[in-house]
């Protein structure tokens, strides 16, 4: 089969769906494909910063995100290596958008995908793009596999939003080497004694220059995780051992003293190498983590993906 959409968006995470929504609203012919069938779980810290909240409002998705039970966050506490803590209200940092949110990605990404479809984008799940072919700097075709067989796409423009998974980017020579990334691991816990309106970041000495977090989630749960950059001693130790020790330190501090894990322990990479390679060409653009857009201090990537998706759409349109 061969398809010729005007614009093909590869990946229906926040960056891809934001680009698709903006382009479809502008009247362009947009097809969004993803290797997963939605809704699907995405391992993440689940935090949406004030910048991300503002972008959700621009996309027309904020009401749906709040209706899905997103937890409002009004404060951030940062605890240093020796226990010294600093707390700041988000209203002091972002008076125009004085709050953040937390919503699991399985719900957030589906809301964003549905929004793109509502405004006119076409959607196809379970489409695995295996190769992106370029002639010079121009993408000429994309070869993919679906449940019905192989398909070739020949779009005029391509938005590549495949997240931190770099296999396709390396095969297609968008990335020449394995990108730098932070190793992360997270799990959900119930019964935590944690402020329900607060982000907690812990820059523990054992994780430096990495960090750990505890975020409030819907249903009284918390998202607990760690992120370790590929430097110094922490990067040489097994991630599961570092996570277990981080949880034990939080148990001793009281936050997780009576908490119990309610879901599996899962790891994922965060790309922090923007802009180590070209992020756009004559008819293609990388957005979100496909472009290495994740904050190397906090690991935040949702807001950056949303914003980059809108920038990509503006450039293409």
N, C-alpha and C positions, 0 to 999 in steps of 0.2 A: 504494500500500500504506500501511497505517497500523499502527504498533506501539505498545503501551502498557506498556513495562516500568515497574516500580516506580521504579527508579533508573537513569538513563542516565549513563554516564561517557563523555565525549567526549575521546579522547586516551589512548593506551596507553603513555605514557612513565612514568617513575618515580612521579610524583604520581598519575596516573590509576590505574595498576595497584595502588599501595598502597591507595588509597581503595577500589577494587573488591575487593581481597583482604579488607580488614577488614570491609566491608559484607557480602560473601558469607559470611564466617565467622560473622557475626552472624545469618545466616539470611535476609537480605534478597534480593529478586529484583533482580539487577544485570545490565545489558547494557553491555558495553564496545565502543565503535566507534572506528575510527581511519581516517584517509584513506589510510594505507599498508597494505600486506600485510606481515605480519611473517614472519621477521625482516627488519629494515630498518636501514640505517646511519644513525647520527645523529652529526653533527659536534659534537665535544665535547673537553674536555681529558681525559676518562675517569677523573679522580680521584674516589675515594670517601673522604670524610673519616671519622675515628673516629665522629662522630655518625651518618654514613650507615651505617657498619658495624654499629653498635648497632641501628639501625632495621631493617636487613636481617635481623638475628638475630630481632628481634621478629616480622617477617613470615614467618619460616620459610624464608628464601631464602639464608642465608649459606652453608650447606654446598654448595648448587648453584653459587653464585658462585665459591667456592674451588675446587670441582671443575672449573670451566671454565678454570682456569689464572690466576685473578686474582693479580697481583703484590703481595705484602705490602710495605708501606712503614712503616719504623720511625722515620725522621728527616725533618726539614724544614730546608732551608738557604735563607736569605734573603740575597741579595746586593744591597747598596745601590748608588746611582748612581756612586760612586767606587771600587767594588771591595771595600769592607768587607763581610765576610760573617759571618753568625751562624747557627750550627747548633744545633738543639734536638731531643732525642728526644721522640717523641710520648708516651712513658710519663710524661714530666714534665708534659705538658699535659693528658693524658687518661688518668690511671692506671686508670680502670675499663674503657677500651677503648684499649689502648696501641698501636694500629696503624691504618693506613689501607690502602686497596687501589687497584689500577688494573686496570680491565677495559674494553675497548672497548664502547661503547654498543650496538653491533649484538648483542652477546652478553648484556650486562646487561639491556637492556630486554626481550629475549625471555624471559629467565629470570623476570623480574617478571610479564610477561604470562601465561606458563604457570602461574605460581603462582596467579594470580587465577582462572584457568580450573579448576585442580585443586581449589580449595575451593568451586567452584560458580558462579562468574560465567560468563555467556554472552559470546561473542566474535563480532564481525563486522568483518573488515578490508575495505579498499577502499570505505569509506563516507565520502563527503565532505559534511560538514555545511555548508550554504551560508547558512543563516539561522536565528537564534534569535529567536523572537517572544515578546514580553512584553506582558502586560496589567497596567499599573501596575508593581509590583515582582515579579510572579510570571511565571515562564516557563510558557507555555501549550503551545507546540509547537516542534519543531525540524524544519526542512525539509532533506532530504539527497538526494544522488544516489548510486546504487550501480550495479554492472554490470548489474543486472536492472531498473533504472528508478528512478523517484523514490520516496521513502518519507517519511512524516511520522511523527515520534515525539511521543507525548504522555505523557511520564513525570510521576510525582509529584515527583521531585527530580532535579536535574541537577548533575553535577560536571564543570566545564569545565577541561580540562587540555591545552590546545592549544599549550603552550610559548610561545616568543618570537614566533610568527607571530600578528600582531595584526589581520590583514585581517578575519577573522570577528568578532572582538571589536569592531572599529570599525564594521563594517556593522550589527551588532546593538546598537550604542550602549552597550556595556559600557565602552568606552574612548572618550573624546571627542576625544582628540588623539593624534598619534603619540607613543608613550612614549619616554622617555629610554633609551638603550641603549649598551652598550659594543660597539665593532666588534672582532671577533676573527677570527683566522686560525690554522689549524693544519695540520700534516702529520706523517706518520710517517717516521722515519729508522732505518736499520740501521747497525751498526758504530760506535755512539757509545761513547766512553770515559766512562761515567757510572755512578755508584754505583747498584746494582740495587735498593736499599732506601730510596731518598731522593727526596723531592719537592724540586725546585729552582725557586725564584722569583727573577727578576731584575728589579729596579726600576731599569732603565737610564735614564740622564739623557735619552736620545733618545726614550724612551717616556713619561716622566713627564707626568701622574700615572698612566700606565698601567704595564704590567708584561709580562714574558715568562716562559715556563716550559719546563722539560724534565722529563718524568715517565717513569719506567721502565714498559714495557709487556710483555705476554707475548711469548715468542719472541725476547727480546733486543733488541727495538726500543725506541724512545723516542717519546713524543708531544711535539712541539715546537710552541709557539704563542705568540702575543702577544695582548694585549687593550688597546684604546685607548679611553678615555672621550671623550665629545664636548666636550672642553675643550682649550684651549691649542694650541700649535703642532702637536703630533703628529697631532691630529684632522684637520688640513688637508692631510695628505700621503697619497698612495695607500698602501693597506694592504699591498699586495704589496711595495712598496719598503721599507717599515718592517720587514716580515718578513724579507726578504732581508738587510737590514743587521743585524738581530738574529742571524740564523744565522751571518753572517760574524764577528760579535763572539764568538760561542760557538766558532767554529772557531779563532780566534786564542787563546782561553783554553784550548783543548785538548779540551773536552768533545765537540765535533763535528768535530774536525780530520780524522778519516778516515771520518766518517759520510756516508751517501748516502741521498737521499730514496727511499722505497719505495712511496709512494702519492701521490695528487694533493694539491695545495694547495687547501684549502677554507676559506671564510669563513662566519661565522654571527653573529647578534646575541645579546647577553645583556641582558635587561631588568633594570634596577636601580632601577625607579621605585616599588617598594612603599612605602607604600600611597597612591599618587597618585589612585586611584579606588576605589570600593566593591569589596570582594572577596567579598561575599556578600549575598544577598537572602532573600526569604521561602522560596524553595524551590530556590535555586541557590547555588553557591559556586565560586570560582576557586581553583586550586591551582598550585603550582610557578611557572614563569615566566609563566604566564598572569596571575598576580597580581603579577608583577614581582619574584619572589623569587630573586635571585641576589646573591651577596656582591660588593659593588662593589670590594673590595680584591683578592680572589683569583679572582673569577669563578665560584666554586663554586656549583652549584645543585642537584646530585643529592640531597644530604642534606636540603636545605630542601624540595625537592619531595616526598620521601618523608614527611617529618614533617608537611607541610601536608596531604598526602593522608590521613594517619591522623587528623589533627584534623578534617578535613572529614567523614570517615566517622563519627567519634564524634559530631559535631554533628548529622548527619542521623539517625543511629540513635537 
